[in-house]
Amino acid sequence: MAAARAGLAGAAATAGVVVAIDQATKQLAVSEIDRGDHVSVFPGLELTNARNTGVAFGALEGGGLVVAILIGVSLALLVGYFAVHREMPWLWLPVGLLLGGALGNLADRARQGAVTDFIDPVAWPAFNVADACIVIGVVALLYVVEGRQRLARREAR
């Protein structure tokens, strides 16, 4: 029970930190860069002020209700999985990253109808801190879940 509470607290704290950093960096980008402008950080990386009404990398651009349903279903599945497996070591970290990233982008959608993207590497679509946390969270979730299964298979031998 204590491990479950600690996992919940860790996920909530991680999500809170992600949302705070995401919203602060987006606000800084919007206040310092005119919409559509680019500021070179170093060769290969620019900061910009762009909007995305789709999901990752502009997929489902203008999807509105479809995007909202996909996000809602994905979050419900994630929270359900976490509720069942909340005592799994380190599961709180990817869950917190994923929830924080989703909530950060949902806050943008609720406030302005689109997500603010500002990190713009060459040959890659612009993204933001929430997007980066979602990608890292997916990779970490796969690592935590697969690592646990691999360990169980090894112990069964």
Secondary structure, 3 states (H helix, E strand, C coil): CHHHHHHHHHHHHHHHHHHHHHHHHHHHHHHHCCCCCEEEEECCEEEEEEEECCCHHHCCCCCCHHHHHHHHHHHHHHHHHHHHHCCCCCCHHHHHHHHHHHHHHHHHHHHHCCEEEEEEECCCCCECHHHHHHHHHHHHHHHHHHHHHHHHHHHHC
